[in-house]
Amino acid sequence: MQTLARLFGRSPFAPLQTHMEKVAFCVKEIIPLFEALEKKDYPLVEKIAKRISELEHEADLTKNEIRNNLPTGLFLPISKGSLLEILSLQDNLADRTEDAALLLTFRDLEMRAEFAEEFRLFLHKNLETFDAVFAITKEMDELLESSFGGKEAEKVRKMVEKVAKLEHACDVVQRDLLRKMFCEEDALSPPLFFLWMKVIQELGSLSDESEKLANRIRMILEVK
């Protein structure tokens, strides 16, 4: 990895973007993970879950590198506290992804036809919300060049609003999915029902954390 000083010299946001790219590699593995689950390919589920843990670890290493080597005496367009808070929110996305993946390795879950369609929609809506906030992080250099104002700032505000709308859509889909799940409660053993609830909770947190990250980036605009 490049030295942090070199990264910060190119752009104060470059380290955050480097970390977010690693987080994205981790999150994107969710799709093949649940495709393997639907096919009941449990060895593949284990393999992908392990890969997600490895990718989360790589993101952690980058996070720690940034935290431990944040240059002192360096002018930054935002406070170090704000930078580290954004870094922490990004890290939460990788953590939640790993948590969801590990849950699938505890028991051989079955994607029941009764709620499979709602679950797929729920999964994709959460990933869509993540993609929307990932796009915002890619705009940070342009924000800096525009001094956090003008058309670029307005563009980012609209992108933040999009994330909020997507997160709300995720909540609606999650409620529909939970209704389906509770209708099927008697068809699942208590441990499996509890495990599905935890999986849904962890996946739902992807959109929640994405909205928090988007709002935190927007706060930078409001204080400039």
GROMACS elastic network, one bead per residue, 0.5 to 0.9 nm:
[ bonds ]
;  ai    aj funct       b0    kb
    1     4     6  0.84960   500
    1    62     6  0.84133   500
    2     5     6  0.83269   500
    2     6     6  0.66837   500
    2     7     6  0.67520   500
    3     6     6  0.53657   500
    3     7     6  0.64298   500
    3     8     6  0.87288   500
    3    69     6  0.86857   500
    4     8     6  0.59515   500
    4     9     6  0.82535   500
    4    15     6  0.71415   500
    4    65     6  0.77461   500
    4    66     6  0.67273   500
    4    69     6  0.65422   500
    4    70     6  0.70060   500
    4    71     6  0.75360   500
    5     8     6  0.51313   500
    5     9     6  0.59039   500
    5    10     6  0.86631   500
    5    69     6  0.81910   500
    5    70     6  0.79163   500
    5    71     6  0.64945   500
    6    10     6  0.63564   500
    6    11     6  0.86925   500
    7    10     6  0.52856   500
    7    11     6  0.62771   500
    7    12     6  0.71951   500
    7    13     6  0.83000   500
    7    14     6  0.58360   500
    7    15     6  0.61137   500
    8    13     6  0.70605   500
    8    14     6  0.64821   500
    8    15     6  0.69199   500
    8    70     6  0.88010   500
    8    71     6  0.82399   500
    8    74     6  0.88346   500
    8    76     6  0.88704   500
    9    12     6  0.67955   500
    9    14     6  0.89174   500
   10    13     6  0.86524   500
   10    14     6  0.71358   500
   11    14     6  0.51634   500
   11    15     6  0.80671   500
   11   141     6  0.70486   500
   11   144     6  0.87255   500
   12    15     6  0.70943   500
   12    16     6  0.82073   500
   12    75     6  0.89805   500
   12    76     6  0.64841   500
   12    77     6  0.76818   500
   12    78     6  0.88040   500
   12   141     6  0.83749   500
   12   144     6  0.88923   500
   13    16     6  0.53014   500
   13    17     6  0.62629   500
   13    18     6  0.86852   500
   13    83     6  0.83490   500
   13   137     6  0.86768   500
   13   140     6  0.65687   500
   13   141     6  0.66777   500
   13   144     6  0.87351   500
   14    17     6  0.50131   500
   14    18     6  0.60634   500
   14    19     6  0.85979   500
   14   140     6  0.87409   500
   14   141     6  0.79813   500
   15    19     6  0.61949   500
   15    20     6  0.85719   500
   15    62     6  0.83201   500
   15    63     6  0.87312   500
   15    66     6  0.69312   500
   16    19     6  0.51217   500
   16    20     6  0.61005   500
   16    21     6  0.86389   500
   16    63     6  0.84654   500
   16    66     6  0.83460   500
   16    83     6  0.79592   500
   16    86     6  0.78901   500
   16    87     6  0.63333   500
   16    90     6  0.84885   500
   16   137     6  0.80706   500
   17    21     6  0.61402   500
   17    22     6  0.87273   500
   17   134     6  0.89887   500
   17   137     6  0.64814   500
   17   138     6  0.68115   500
   17   140     6  0.84818   500
   18    21     6  0.52790   500
   18    22     6  0.66568   500
   18    23     6  0.88877   500
   18    62     6  0.79577   500
   19    22     6  0.52313   500
   19    23     6  0.63365   500
   19    24     6  0.87473   500
   19    59     6  0.60193   500
   19    60     6  0.84500   500
   19    62     6  0.59637   500
   19    63     6  0.65100   500
   19    66     6  0.88701   500
   19    87     6  0.78101   500
   19    90     6  0.78284   500
   19    91     6  0.82564   500
   20    24     6  0.61120   500
   20    25     6  0.87035   500
   20    59     6  0.79846   500
   20    87     6  0.83098   500
   20    90     6  0.63343   500
   20    91     6  0.81030   500
   20   134     6  0.72933   500
   20   137     6  0.77208   500
   21    24     6  0.50084   500
   21    25     6  0.64287   500
   21    26     6  0.88362   500
   21    59     6  0.85714   500
   21   134     6  0.82691   500
   22    25     6  0.51433   500
   22    26     6  0.65565   500
   22    27     6  0.88770   500
   22    55     6  0.70806   500
   22    56     6  0.77901   500
   22    58     6  0.71033   500
   22    59     6  0.52962   500
   22    62     6  0.83442   500
   22    94     6  0.86082   500
   23    26     6  0.51507   500
   23    27     6  0.62821   500
   23    28     6  0.87041   500
   23    55     6  0.76341   500
   23    56     6  0.68980   500
   23    58     6  0.87060   500
   23    59     6  0.59277   500
   23    90     6  0.71338   500
   23    91     6  0.71181   500
   23    93     6  0.69579   500
   23    94     6  0.53188   500
   24    27     6  0.50120   500
   24    28     6  0.59723   500
   24    29     6  0.87312   500
   24    93     6  0.87009   500
   24    94     6  0.78716   500
   24   130     6  0.84745   500
   24   131     6  0.84316   500
   24   134     6  0.77109   500
   25    28     6  0.54293   500
   25    29     6  0.68533   500
   25    52     6  0.84505   500
   25    55     6  0.69256   500
   25    56     6  0.86988   500
   26    29     6  0.56975   500
   26    30     6  0.77404   500
   26    51     6  0.82335   500
   26    52     6  0.54425   500
   26    53     6  0.80053   500
   26    54     6  0.84848   500
   26    55     6  0.53110   500
   26    56     6  0.60326   500
   26    59     6  0.83122   500
   26    93     6  0.89008   500
   26    94     6  0.62411   500
   26    97     6  0.71331   500
   26    98     6  0.79386   500
   27    30     6  0.57524   500
   27    31     6  0.84731   500
   27    52     6  0.78482   500
   27    56     6  0.89272   500
   27    93     6  0.75576   500
   27    94     6  0.64923   500
   27    96     6  0.89528   500
   27    97     6  0.59244   500
   27    98     6  0.84230   500
   27   127     6  0.78840   500
   27   130     6  0.84361   500
   27   206     6  0.89547   500
   28    31     6  0.63264   500
   28    32     6  0.81772   500
   28   127     6  0.79500   500
   29    32     6  0.57270   500
   29    33     6  0.61959   500
   29    34     6  0.89181   500
   29    48     6  0.72147   500
   29    49     6  0.84365   500
   29    51     6  0.82006   500
   29    52     6  0.65882   500
   29    97     6  0.87904   500
   30    34     6  0.63294   500
   30    35     6  0.85897   500
   30    48     6  0.85235   500
   30    49     6  0.87305   500
   30    52     6  0.82475   500
   30    97     6  0.73661   500
   30   100     6  0.87165   500
   30   101     6  0.75516   500
   30   123     6  0.85563   500
   30   127     6  0.86568   500
   31    34     6  0.55252   500
   31    35     6  0.61885   500
   31    36     6  0.86922   500
   31   123     6  0.81815   500
   31   124     6  0.83361   500
   31   127     6  0.89073   500
   32    36     6  0.60705   500
   32    37     6  0.85583   500
   32    45     6  0.85172   500
   32    48     6  0.76002   500
   33    36     6  0.53047   500
   33    37     6  0.64324   500
   33    38     6  0.89211   500
   33    44     6  0.78009   500
   33    45     6  0.56963   500
   33    46     6  0.87022   500
   33    47     6  0.88495   500
   33    48     6  0.58769   500
   33    49     6  0.70442   500
   33   101     6  0.75326   500
   33   104     6  0.89574   500
   34    38     6  0.61314   500
   34    39     6  0.85687   500
   34    45     6  0.76968   500
   34   111     6  0.89888   500
   34   120     6  0.88474   500
   35    38     6  0.51711   500
   35    39     6  0.64338   500
   35    40     6  0.86847   500
   35    41     6  0.87473   500
   35    45     6  0.87488   500
   36    39     6  0.51369   500
   36    40     6  0.61881   500
   36    41     6  0.51986   500
   36    42     6  0.70312   500
   36    43     6  0.87638   500
   36    44     6  0.61898   500
   36    45     6  0.57169   500
   36    48     6  0.87074   500
   37    41     6  0.59525   500
   37    42     6  0.65072   500
   37    44     6  0.82275   500
   37    45     6  0.62149   500
   37   104     6  0.82403   500
   37   108     6  0.84345   500
   37   109     6  0.73537   500
   37   110     6  0.71479   500
   37   111     6  0.70867   500
   38    41     6  0.76349   500
   38   109     6  0.89819   500
   38   110     6  0.70250   500
   38   111     6  0.55689   500
   38   112     6  0.86217   500
   38   116     6  0.86375   500
   39    42     6  0.83263   500
   39   110     6  0.89784   500
   39   111     6  0.86709   500
   40    43     6  0.87781   500
   40    44     6  0.88151   500
   40    45     6  0.83721   500
   40   108     6  0.79771   500
   40   109     6  0.80986   500
   40   110     6  0.70153   500
   40   111     6  0.83405   500
   41    44     6  0.54463   500
   41    45     6  0.63598   500
   41    46     6  0.89485   500
   42    46     6  0.62616   500
   42    47     6  0.85961   500
   42   104     6  0.88880   500
   42   105     6  0.81590   500
   42   108     6  0.68025   500
   42   109     6  0.88312   500
   43    46     6  0.51082   500
   43    47     6  0.62603   500
   43    48     6  0.87687   500
   44    48     6  0.60869   500
   44    49     6  0.83593   500
   45    48     6  0.53016   500
   45    49     6  0.60020   500
   45    50     6  0.85154   500
   45   101     6  0.83327   500
   45   104     6  0.73196   500
   45   105     6  0.72240   500
   46    49     6  0.51142   500
   46    50     6  0.61462   500
   46    51     6  0.86717   500
   46   101     6  0.86263   500
   46   102     6  0.84051   500
   46   104     6  0.79141   500
   46   105     6  0.60132   500
   47    50     6  0.51691   500
   47    51     6  0.63276   500
   47    52     6  0.87704   500
   48    52     6  0.61512   500
   48    53     6  0.86294   500
   48   101     6  0.81069   500
   49    52     6  0.50461   500
   49    53     6  0.63371   500
   49    54     6  0.87322   500
   49    98     6  0.73875   500
   49   100     6  0.88499   500
   49   101     6  0.51008   500
   49   102     6  0.61351   500
   49   104     6  0.78741   500
   49   105     6  0.74976   500
   50    53     6  0.50901   500
   50    54     6  0.63182   500
   50    55     6  0.87205   500
   50    98     6  0.89041   500
   50   101     6  0.83248   500
   50   102     6  0.81593   500
   51    54     6  0.50089   500
   51    55     6  0.61847   500
   51    56     6  0.85283   500
   52    55     6  0.50489   500
   52    56     6  0.60356   500
   52    57     6  0.85069   500
   52    94     6  0.86885   500
   52    97     6  0.76427   500
   52    98     6  0.60163   500
   52   101     6  0.72349   500
   52   102     6  0.89181   500
   53    56     6  0.50005   500
   53    57     6  0.61376   500
   53    58     6  0.86859   500
   53    94     6  0.89775   500
   53    95     6  0.88859   500
   53    97     6  0.87591   500
   53    98     6  0.57187   500
   53    99     6  0.88488   500
   53   101     6  0.82065   500
   53   102     6  0.82586   500
   54    57     6  0.50309   500
   54    58     6  0.63406   500
   54    59     6  0.87629   500
   55    58     6  0.50084   500
   55    59     6  0.63115   500
   55    60     6  0.85818   500
   55    94     6  0.83839   500
   55    98     6  0.89008   500
   56    59     6  0.50563   500
   56    60     6  0.61561   500
   56    61     6  0.87226   500
   56    91     6  0.85805   500
   56    94     6  0.56208   500
   56    95     6  0.68054   500
   56    97     6  0.82596   500
   56    98     6  0.67455   500
   57    61     6  0.62310   500
   57    62     6  0.87166   500
   57    94     6  0.89410   500
   58    61     6  0.51112   500
   58    62     6  0.64576   500
   58    63     6  0.86783   500
   59    62     6  0.51600   500
   59    63     6  0.61678   500
   59    64     6  0.86681   500
   59    91     6  0.74382   500
   59    94     6  0.75127   500
   60    64     6  0.60912   500
   60    65     6  0.84514   500
   60    91     6  0.72913   500
   60    94     6  0.86277   500
   61    64     6  0.51469   500
   61    65     6  0.60653   500
   61    66     6  0.86566   500
   62    66     6  0.62739   500
   62    67     6  0.86763   500
   63    66     6  0.52481   500
   63    67     6  0.62491   500
   63    68     6  0.86046   500
   63    87     6  0.70482   500
   63    88     6  0.81657   500
   63    91     6  0.74500   500
   64    67     6  0.50022   500
   64    68     6  0.58546   500
   64    69     6  0.82668   500
   65    68     6  0.53186   500
   65    69     6  0.59298   500
   65    70     6  0.81403   500
   66    69     6  0.53840   500
   66    70     6  0.56328   500
   66    84     6  0.86887   500
   66    87     6  0.87803   500
   67    70     6  0.56884   500
   67    84     6  0.73425   500
   67    87     6  0.88613   500
   68    71     6  0.89446   500
   69    72     6  0.86070   500
   70    74     6  0.88745   500
   70    80     6  0.84161   500
   71    74     6  0.59805   500
   72    75     6  0.86076   500
   75    78     6  0.86706   500
   76    79     6  0.65665   500
   76    80     6  0.75094   500
   77   144     6  0.76627   500
   77   147     6  0.87252   500
   78    81     6  0.82427   500
   78    82     6  0.65031   500
   78    83     6  0.68664   500
   78   220     6  0.72804   500
   79    82     6  0.52285   500
   79    83     6  0.63788   500
   79    84     6  0.87183   500
   80    84     6  0.60778   500
   80    85     6  0.84437   500
   81    84     6  0.52031   500
   81    85     6  0.60883   500
   81    86     6  0.86924   500
   82    85     6  0.50094   500
   82    86     6  0.62443   500
   82    87     6  0.85652   500
   82   216     6  0.82287   500
   82   217     6  0.88074   500
   82   220     6  0.81254   500
   83    86     6  0.52764   500
   83    87     6  0.62590   500
   83    88     6  0.87380   500
   84    88     6  0.61258   500
   84    89     6  0.86786   500
   85    88     6  0.50460   500
   85    89     6  0.63179   500
   85    90     6  0.86739   500
   85   213     6  0.89530   500
   85   216     6  0.81889   500
   86    89     6  0.51505   500
   86    90     6  0.62390   500
   86    91     6  0.85878   500
   86   213     6  0.64997   500
   86   216     6  0.68542   500
   86   217     6  0.73663   500
   87    90     6  0.51591   500
   87    91     6  0.61901   500
   87    92     6  0.87721   500
   88    92     6  0.62987   500
   89    92     6  0.50928   500
   89    93     6  0.68859   500
   89   209     6  0.67422   500
   89   210     6  0.80712   500
   89   212     6  0.73845   500
   89   213     6  0.57989   500
   89   216     6  0.88067   500
   90    93     6  0.54645   500
   90    94     6  0.71521   500
   90   209     6  0.80294   500
   90   210     6  0.81134   500
   90   213     6  0.70106   500
   91    94     6  0.53718   500
   91    95     6  0.62932   500
   91    96     6  0.87377   500
   92    96     6  0.60432   500
   92    97     6  0.85081   500
   92   206     6  0.85078   500
   92   209     6  0.70001   500
   93    96     6  0.52810   500
   93    97     6  0.62690   500
   93    98     6  0.87436   500
   93   130     6  0.85831   500
   93   205     6  0.80686   500
   93   206     6  0.59843   500
   93   207     6  0.89657   500
   93   209     6  0.64478   500
   93   210     6  0.74560   500
   94    97     6  0.51083   500
   94    98     6  0.62541   500
   94    99     6  0.86511   500
   94   206     6  0.88904   500
   95    98     6  0.51920   500
   95    99     6  0.61820   500
   95   100     6  0.87278   500
   96   100     6  0.62089   500
   96   101     6  0.86025   500
   96   202     6  0.58575   500
   96   203     6  0.72106   500
   96   205     6  0.69316   500
   96   206     6  0.67893   500
   97   100     6  0.52428   500
   97   101     6  0.62461   500
   97   102     6  0.86892   500
   97   202     6  0.73358   500
   97   203     6  0.71391   500
   97   205     6  0.89977   500
   97   206     6  0.75371   500
   98   101     6  0.50566   500
   98   102     6  0.60990   500
   98   103     6  0.86417   500
   99   102     6  0.52411   500
   99   103     6  0.63408   500
   99   199     6  0.83795   500
   99   202     6  0.68239   500
   99   203     6  0.89354   500
  100   103     6  0.52901   500
  100   104     6  0.69224   500
  100   198     6  0.78779   500
  100   199     6  0.54892   500
  100   200     6  0.82136   500
  100   201     6  0.85101   500
  100   202     6  0.54589   500
  100   203     6  0.64088   500
  101   104     6  0.54729   500
  101   105     6  0.71765   500
  101   199     6  0.82935   500
  102   105     6  0.53028   500
  102   106     6  0.70514   500
  103   106     6  0.55296   500
  103   107     6  0.77856   500
  103   195     6  0.71780   500
  103   196     6  0.87634   500
  103   198     6  0.77385   500
  103   199     6  0.65806   500
  104   107     6  0.63570   500
  104   108     6  0.70609   500
  104   109     6  0.68854   500
  104   195     6  0.83467   500
  104   196     6  0.89829   500
  104   199     6  0.77927   500
  105   108     6  0.70732   500
  105   109     6  0.87251   500
  106   109     6  0.87083   500
  106   195     6  0.85809   500
  107   192     6  0.77061   500
  107   195     6  0.82996   500
  108   192     6  0.88363   500
  109   192     6  0.70517   500
  109   195     6  0.83979   500
  109   196     6  0.79848   500
  111   114     6  0.85602   500
  111   115     6  0.75801   500
  111   116     6  0.59437   500
  111   119     6  0.87045   500
  112   115     6  0.59713   500
  112   116     6  0.58172   500
  113   117     6  0.74394   500
  114   117     6  0.77445   500
  114   118     6  0.86917   500
  114   180     6  0.73563   500
  114   181     6  0.83961   500
  114   184     6  0.76885   500
  115   118     6  0.54630   500
  115   119     6  0.61228   500
  115   120     6  0.87554   500
  115   177     6  0.68130   500
  115   180     6  0.59196   500
  115   181     6  0.66761   500
  115   184     6  0.84011   500
  116   119     6  0.50603   500
  116   120     6  0.61838   500
  116   121     6  0.87031   500
  117   120     6  0.52603   500
  117   121     6  0.63795   500
  117   122     6  0.86601   500
  117   177     6  0.89521   500
  118   121     6  0.51749   500
  118   122     6  0.61145   500
  118   123     6  0.86277   500
  118   173     6  0.72455   500
  118   174     6  0.82529   500
  118   176     6  0.72749   500
  118   177     6  0.54645   500
  118   180     6  0.81358   500
  119   123     6  0.60911   500
  119   124     6  0.86093   500
  119   173     6  0.85453   500
  119   174     6  0.82691   500
  119   177     6  0.63519   500
  119   200     6  0.85830   500
  120   123     6  0.51121   500
  120   124     6  0.61838   500
  120   125     6  0.85267   500
  121   124     6  0.52420   500
  121   125     6  0.60283   500
  121   126     6  0.86316   500
  121   170     6  0.88547   500
  121   173     6  0.73086   500
  122   125     6  0.52221   500
  122   126     6  0.63358   500
  122   127     6  0.87780   500
  122   170     6  0.63768   500
  122   171     6  0.87645   500
  122   173     6  0.57320   500
  122   174     6  0.61839   500
  122   177     6  0.75340   500
  122   200     6  0.87137   500
  122   203     6  0.85106   500
  122   204     6  0.80661   500
  123   126     6  0.53597   500
  123   127     6  0.64163   500
  123   128     6  0.86877   500
  123   170     6  0.87328   500
  123   200     6  0.88257   500
  123   203     6  0.70753   500
  123   204     6  0.81965   500
  124   127     6  0.50312   500
  124   128     6  0.59917   500
  124   129     6  0.85935   500
  125   129     6  0.62732   500
  125   130     6  0.87025   500
  125   166     6  0.71803   500
  125   167     6  0.81153   500
  125   169     6  0.74363   500
  125   170     6  0.57630   500
  125   173     6  0.81919   500
  125   207     6  0.81209   500
  126   129     6  0.51279   500
  126   130     6  0.63663   500
  126   131     6  0.87312   500
  126   166     6  0.79839   500
  126   167     6  0.74451   500
  126   170     6  0.62234   500
  126   203     6  0.71193   500
  126   204     6  0.66248   500
  126   205     6  0.83612   500
  126   206     6  0.60343   500
  126   207     6  0.50800   500
  126   208     6  0.87535   500
  126   210     6  0.88754   500
  127   131     6  0.61264   500
  127   132     6  0.85925   500
  127   206     6  0.74986   500
  127   207     6  0.75208   500
  128   131     6  0.50312   500
  128   132     6  0.62792   500
  128   133     6  0.89183   500
  128   163     6  0.88613   500
  128   166     6  0.74911   500
  128   207     6  0.84537   500
  129   132     6  0.50921   500
  129   133     6  0.65632   500
  129   134     6  0.86494   500
  129   162     6  0.84703   500
  129   163     6  0.58086   500
  129   164     6  0.84277   500
  129   165     6  0.88340   500
  129   166     6  0.55768   500
  129   167     6  0.63170   500
  129   170     6  0.82705   500
  129   206     6  0.78521   500
  129   207     6  0.55620   500
  129   208     6  0.88969   500
  129   210     6  0.65765   500
  129   211     6  0.78787   500
  130   133     6  0.53154   500
  130   134     6  0.60615   500
  130   135     6  0.86029   500
  130   163     6  0.81759   500
  130   206     6  0.67910   500
  130   207     6  0.63367   500
  130   209     6  0.85858   500
  130   210     6  0.56224   500
  130   211     6  0.85100   500
  131   135     6  0.61818   500
  131   136     6  0.87826   500
  131   210     6  0.88380   500
  132   135     6  0.51945   500
  132   136     6  0.66308   500
  132   159     6  0.72400   500
  132   160     6  0.82097   500
  132   162     6  0.74119   500
  132   163     6  0.59569   500
  132   166     6  0.85167   500
  132   210     6  0.82386   500
  132   214     6  0.88179   500
  133   137     6  0.65256   500
  133   138     6  0.88621   500
  133   159     6  0.78190   500
  133   160     6  0.74515   500
  133   162     6  0.89888   500
  133   163     6  0.65070   500
  133   210     6  0.59347   500
  133   211     6  0.74529   500
  133   213     6  0.72407   500
  133   214     6  0.58332   500
  134   137     6  0.52716   500
  134   138     6  0.66429   500
  134   210     6  0.84270   500
  134   214     6  0.89523   500
  135   138     6  0.52043   500
  135   139     6  0.68172   500
  135   159     6  0.82762   500
  136   139     6  0.52321   500
  136   140     6  0.70526   500
  136   156     6  0.65722   500
  136   159     6  0.67000   500
  136   160     6  0.75665   500
  136   214     6  0.72514   500
  136   217     6  0.82986   500
  137   140     6  0.55251   500
  137   141     6  0.86048   500
  137   214     6  0.84845   500
  137   217     6  0.82205   500
  138   141     6  0.71895   500
  138   142     6  0.83666   500
  139   142     6  0.53396   500
  139   143     6  0.62613   500
  139   144     6  0.88393   500
  139   152     6  0.82996   500
  139   156     6  0.74649   500
  140   144     6  0.62924   500
  140   145     6  0.87415   500
  140   148     6  0.89436   500
  140   156     6  0.89514   500
  140   217     6  0.87963   500
  141   144     6  0.50769   500
  141   145     6  0.63244   500
  141   146     6  0.87072   500
  142   145     6  0.50240   500
  142   146     6  0.61926   500
  142   147     6  0.85686   500
  142   148     6  0.83486   500
  142   152     6  0.68690   500
  142   153     6  0.88521   500
  143   146     6  0.51523   500
  143   147     6  0.61588   500
  143   149     6  0.72205   500
  143   152     6  0.60518   500
  143   153     6  0.63255   500
  143   156     6  0.82744   500
  143   221     6  0.87746   500
  144   148     6  0.57572   500
  144   149     6  0.87751   500
  145   148     6  0.75206   500
  146   149     6  0.56719   500
  146   150     6  0.67066   500
  146   151     6  0.82926   500
  146   152     6  0.66665   500
  146   153     6  0.77466   500
  147   150     6  0.82178   500
  147   153     6  0.87129   500
  147   224     6  0.82919   500
  148   152     6  0.73853   500
  148   153     6  0.56266   500
  148   220     6  0.79289   500
  148   221     6  0.57943   500
  148   222     6  0.89696   500
  148   224     6  0.67158   500
  149   152     6  0.64596   500
  149   154     6  0.74320   500
  149   221     6  0.73703   500
  149   224     6  0.80892   500
  150   153     6  0.55550   500
  150   154     6  0.64933   500
  150   155     6  0.87669   500
  151   154     6  0.50595   500
  151   155     6  0.60363   500
  151   156     6  0.86862   500
  152   156     6  0.62980   500
  152   157     6  0.86715   500
  153   156     6  0.51383   500
  153   157     6  0.62332   500
  153   158     6  0.87500   500
  153   218     6  0.87875   500
  153   221     6  0.69131   500
  154   157     6  0.50071   500
  154   158     6  0.63467   500
  154   159     6  0.86521   500
  155   158     6  0.52651   500
  155   159     6  0.63228   500
  155   160     6  0.87860   500
  156   160     6  0.61489   500
  156   161     6  0.85890   500
  156   217     6  0.89118   500
  156   218     6  0.75464   500
  156   221     6  0.89954   500
  157   160     6  0.50582   500
  157   161     6  0.62992   500
  157   162     6  0.86951   500
  157   218     6  0.65771   500
  157   221     6  0.84728   500
  158   162     6  0.62501   500
  158   163     6  0.87772   500
  159   163     6  0.64350   500
  159   164     6  0.88295   500
  159   214     6  0.83322   500
  160   163     6  0.50970   500
  160   164     6  0.64221   500
  160   165     6  0.88163   500
  160   211     6  0.77815   500
  160   214     6  0.54783   500
  160   215     6  0.66447   500
  160   217     6  0.84687   500
  160   218     6  0.70280   500
  161   164     6  0.50615   500
  161   165     6  0.63293   500
  161   166     6  0.86774   500
  161   214     6  0.86610   500
  161   215     6  0.89028   500
  162   165     6  0.51221   500
  162   166     6  0.61748   500
  162   167     6  0.85680   500
  163   166     6  0.50620   500
  163   167     6  0.60680   500
  163   168     6  0.86123   500
  163   207     6  0.83504   500
  163   210     6  0.74106   500
  163   211     6  0.59317   500
  163   214     6  0.70134   500
  163   215     6  0.89606   500
  164   167     6  0.50989   500
  164   168     6  0.62823   500
  164   169     6  0.86885   500
  164   207     6  0.89646   500
  164   210     6  0.88480   500
  164   211     6  0.59193   500
  164   214     6  0.82966   500
  164   215     6  0.86253   500
  165   168     6  0.51286   500
  165   169     6  0.62606   500
  165   170     6  0.86938   500
  166   170     6  0.62231   500
  166   171     6  0.87464   500
  166   207     6  0.78116   500
  166   211     6  0.87437   500
  167   171     6  0.64246   500
  167   172     6  0.88673   500
  167   207     6  0.53390   500
  167   208     6  0.65599   500
  167   210     6  0.80152   500
  167   211     6  0.66261   500
  168   171     6  0.50461   500
  168   172     6  0.64407   500
  168   173     6  0.87750   500
  168   207     6  0.87486   500
  169   172     6  0.51168   500
  169   173     6  0.62612   500
  169   174     6  0.84988   500
  170   173     6  0.51210   500
  170   174     6  0.59468   500
  170   175     6  0.85978   500
  170   204     6  0.73819   500
  170   207     6  0.70180   500
  170   208     6  0.89794   500
  171   175     6  0.62435   500
  171   176     6  0.87764   500
  171   204     6  0.78265   500
  171   207     6  0.87325   500
  172   175     6  0.52566   500
  172   176     6  0.65158   500
  172   177     6  0.87549   500
  173   176     6  0.51230   500
  173   177     6  0.61491   500
  173   178     6  0.86292   500
  174   178     6  0.60848   500
  174   179     6  0.86006   500
  174   200     6  0.79363   500
  174   204     6  0.74690   500
  175   178     6  0.51250   500
  175   179     6  0.62780   500
  175   180     6  0.87592   500
  176   179     6  0.51897   500
  176   180     6  0.64567   500
  176   181     6  0.87276   500
  177   180     6  0.51293   500
  177   181     6  0.61641   500
  177   182     6  0.87126   500
  177   200     6  0.89159   500
  178   182     6  0.60865   500
  178   183     6  0.84848   500
  178   197     6  0.82659   500
  178   200     6  0.85743   500
  179   182     6  0.52576   500
  179   183     6  0.62838   500
  179   184     6  0.88081   500
  180   183     6  0.50874   500
  180   184     6  0.64601   500
  180   185     6  0.87413   500
  181   184     6  0.51157   500
  181   185     6  0.61249   500
  181   193     6  0.81615   500
  181   196     6  0.85632   500
  181   197     6  0.85056   500
  182   186     6  0.81486   500
  182   193     6  0.88138   500
  183   186     6  0.75811   500
  183   187     6  0.87086   500
  184   187     6  0.53371   500
  184   188     6  0.68406   500
  184   193     6  0.89165   500
  185   188     6  0.54762   500
  185   189     6  0.78144   500
  185   190     6  0.80413   500
  185   193     6  0.65806   500
  186   189     6  0.72837   500
  186   190     6  0.85375   500
  186   193     6  0.89752   500
  187   193     6  0.89400   500
  188   191     6  0.80848   500
  188   192     6  0.60683   500
  188   193     6  0.56805   500
  189   192     6  0.53269   500
  189   193     6  0.60925   500
  189   194     6  0.85762   500
  190   193     6  0.50804   500
  190   194     6  0.60437   500
  190   195     6  0.85081   500
  191   194     6  0.51532   500
  191   195     6  0.61171   500
  191   196     6  0.86985   500
  192   196     6  0.61744   500
  192   197     6  0.85981   500
  193   196     6  0.51886   500
  193   197     6  0.63003   500
  193   198     6  0.87920   500
  194   197     6  0.50775   500
  194   198     6  0.63587   500
  194   199     6  0.87600   500
  195   198     6  0.51164   500
  195   199     6  0.62552   500
  195   200     6  0.87063   500
  196   199     6  0.50117   500
  196   200     6  0.61993   500
  196   201     6  0.85295   500
  197   200     6  0.51899   500
  197   201     6  0.61443   500
  197   202     6  0.87363   500
  198   202     6  0.61795   500
  198   203     6  0.85714   500
  199   202     6  0.52600   500
  199   203     6  0.61703   500
  199   204     6  0.84637   500
  200   203     6  0.51811   500
  200   204     6  0.59191   500
  200   205     6  0.85607   500
  201   204     6  0.51285   500
  201   205     6  0.63244   500
  202   205     6  0.51868   500
  202   206     6  0.71407   500
  203   206     6  0.55400   500
  203   207     6  0.78272   500
  204   207     6  0.58435   500
  204   208     6  0.67007   500
  204   209     6  0.89274   500
  205   209     6  0.58575   500
  205   210     6  0.82167   500
  206   209     6  0.53212   500
  206   210     6  0.60212   500
  206   211     6  0.86719   500
  207   211     6  0.61943   500
  207   212     6  0.86726   500
  208   211     6  0.53109   500
  208   212     6  0.64084   500
  208   213     6  0.87933   500
  209   213     6  0.61611   500
  209   214     6  0.85965   500
  210   213     6  0.51342   500
  210   214     6  0.61810   500
  210   215     6  0.86293   500
  211   214     6  0.50455   500
  211   215     6  0.61050   500
  211   216     6  0.85218   500
  212   215     6  0.51686   500
  212   216     6  0.61256   500
  212   217     6  0.87180   500
  213   216     6  0.50627   500
  213   217     6  0.63086   500
  213   218     6  0.86329   500
  214   217     6  0.52568   500
  214   218     6  0.62707   500
  214   219     6  0.88039   500
  215   219     6  0.62740   500
  216   219     6  0.51082   500
  216   220     6  0.69989   500
  217   220     6  0.54345   500
  217   221     6  0.72919   500
  218   221     6  0.52772   500
  218   222     6  0.66425   500
  219   222     6  0.50069   500
  219   223     6  0.64178   500
  219   224     6  0.87744   500
  220   223     6  0.55456   500
  220   224     6  0.64779   500
  221   224     6  0.53895   500
